[in-house]
Structure formats: structure tokens, C-alpha cells
Amino acid sequence: MGNYGGRPNHEGYILNKPATFQSGTGVSVSTLTPLTGWLSVIDFVKVLFALQNTDVTNEVSLIVETSEDAATPDAVFWRATAPAGDQVSYQIGPKDVHTYFRMSAVTDSPGFPTVVVNWQMRGIARV
């Protein structure tokens, strides 16, 4: 994600060590489940959203939604599937202009079985 320790990266931003927010313990997911509330990321140069699927049988999708008012999600969102026992991540960079982001998850297997996931958001703050 760039240089640390207050040195400029190739895009001219001065970067610090990343700030990390994570689930800590596993979160049960079946139908659409918000993992975070709306998070303002305007103070970050880059942000990584990651989801680890700990289930050995079923797939789960990470959904990253955007909003400008922290209440109404935009109609278009990003979605990717983490196969059983695998992870998926999505990174936004300095040119993204959305104000708020939210992570959610949903199982992709028929019948919405319950799976346990761990999530993480890691961002490099602007200085």
C-alpha cells in the first residue's frame, strides 16, 4: 500500500502505518448481514476491505456498498465470492470520491446456510 514512516509515496501522499479495524471473533452469516456500520473513509488514502470464509463447505460473498449520506446505499455495489476456506478482498484508492462505505456478507450456497467469517478493514491515513 505504499511507504510508511511519514515518507511520500509515488502519488505524493505522506503515509503512516495502516489503521486496522477487524471483527476480532467470527461472525455468523447466512442472509445479507451488515458487518460494519457506515464508515467514512475520507481521511484515508487507500482502504482494503477483506473477508475470510472459515467454512469448509459453503461459499460466502463480500459486498462493499457506498453511500453519500450514511443512510441510503447506492444502487451499484461491489461483490466478490470467497470460496470455502478462502478469502476475498477489495481495495479502494485515492481517487475514490465516495464518502461512506459498508461491508456486508451473504452466503452463496442454496438455502442460505450459516457460515462463520472474519472481516477486516485496513486504511492508510492521510497526513
C-alpha positions in Angstrom: 0.0 0.0 0.0 3.0 2.4 -0.1 5.7 3.7 2.1 5.4 4.2 5.9 7.0 6.4 8.4 5.9 9.8 7.0 7.6 9.5 3.6 5.8 10.4 0.4 4.7 7.6 -1.9 4.7 7.8 -5.7 1.3 9.6 -5.7 2.7 12.4 -3.5 0.8 11.5 -0.3 2.5 11.2 3.0 1.6 7.8 4.6 1.6 6.4 8.1 1.2 2.9 9.3 -2.2 1.4 8.4 -5.1 1.7 10.8 -6.9 -1.7 11.2 -10.5 -2.4 12.2 -11.5 -6.1 12.5 -14.1 -8.4 13.7 -11.9 -10.0 16.4 -14.1 -13.1 16.6 -16.0 -14.9 14.0 -19.3 -13.5 12.8 -22.2 -15.8 11.7 -23.6 -15.0 8.3 -26.4 -16.5 6.2 -28.8 -14.0 4.6 -27.5 -10.5 3.9 -25.6 -9.4 7.1 -24.0 -6.0 7.6 -20.6 -6.5 9.1 -19.8 -2.8 9.7 -21.9 0.3 10.0 -21.3 3.1 7.5 -17.7 4.1 7.7 -16.3 7.4 6.5 -13.1 6.8 4.7 -12.3 10.4 3.5 -9.3 10.6 5.9 -7.7 7.6 4.2 -5.5 7.4 1.1 -6.2 3.7 0.5 -8.5 1.3 2.2 -8.6 -2.5 2.0 -11.8 -4.5 2.8 -11.2 -8.2 3.5 -13.3 -11.2 4.3 -12.1 -14.6 5.4 -14.5 -17.6 5.0 -13.8 -20.1 7.7 -16.4 -22.6 6.5 -15.0 -25.7 4.7 -18.1 -26.4 2.6 -20.0 -23.2 1.6 -19.2 -20.0 -0.3 -19.8 -16.5 1.0 -19.8 -13.1 -0.7 -18.3 -9.9 0.5 -20.4 -6.9 -0.5 -18.9 -3.4 -0.3 -21.6 -0.7 -0.6 -21.2 3.1 -0.9 -23.4 6.0 0.3 -23.2 9.7 0.4 -25.4 10.3 3.4 -24.6 7.2 5.6 -28.3 6.1 5.3 -29.1 5.3 1.7 -26.9 2.8 -0.1 -26.1 3.5 -3.8 -27.8 1.1 -6.3 -24.5 -0.1 -7.6 -22.1 -2.1 -5.2 -19.0 -4.3 -5.4 -19.4 -8.0 -4.8 -17.0 -11.0 -4.8 -17.2 -14.6 -3.6 -14.9 -16.2 -1.2 -14.8 -20.0 -1.8 -15.0 -22.4 1.2 -11.9 -21.9 3.4 -10.6 -18.9 1.3 -10.7 -15.1 1.5 -11.6 -12.2 -0.8 -10.6 -8.5 -0.6 -11.3 -5.2 -2.3 -9.1 -2.1 -2.3 -10.1 1.5 -3.0 -7.5 4.2 -3.7 -7.0 7.9 -3.5 -9.2 8.7 -6.5 -12.4 7.3 -5.0 -14.8 10.0 -4.1 -17.5 8.2 -2.1 -17.9 9.4 1.4 -19.2 6.3 3.2 -18.6 2.5 2.8 -20.2 -0.5 4.5 -19.2 -4.2 4.5 -21.8 -6.9 4.3 -21.8 -10.6 3.6 -24.2 -13.3 2.4 -23.9 -17.0 1.7 -23.9 -18.1 -1.9 -25.0 -21.6 -1.3 -28.7 -22.7 -1.7 -30.8 -22.3 1.4 -28.5 -19.6 3.0 -26.6 -21.9 5.3 -24.9 -20.2 8.3 -21.1 -19.7 7.9 -18.6 -18.0 10.1 -16.4 -15.2 8.7 -13.8 -12.9 9.9 -13.5 -9.4 8.4 -11.0 -6.6 8.4 -10.8 -3.1 7.1 -7.3 -1.6 6.8 -6.6 2.0 5.8 -3.7 4.3 5.3 -4.5 7.7 6.8 -3.7 11.0 5.1 -1.3 13.2 7.0 
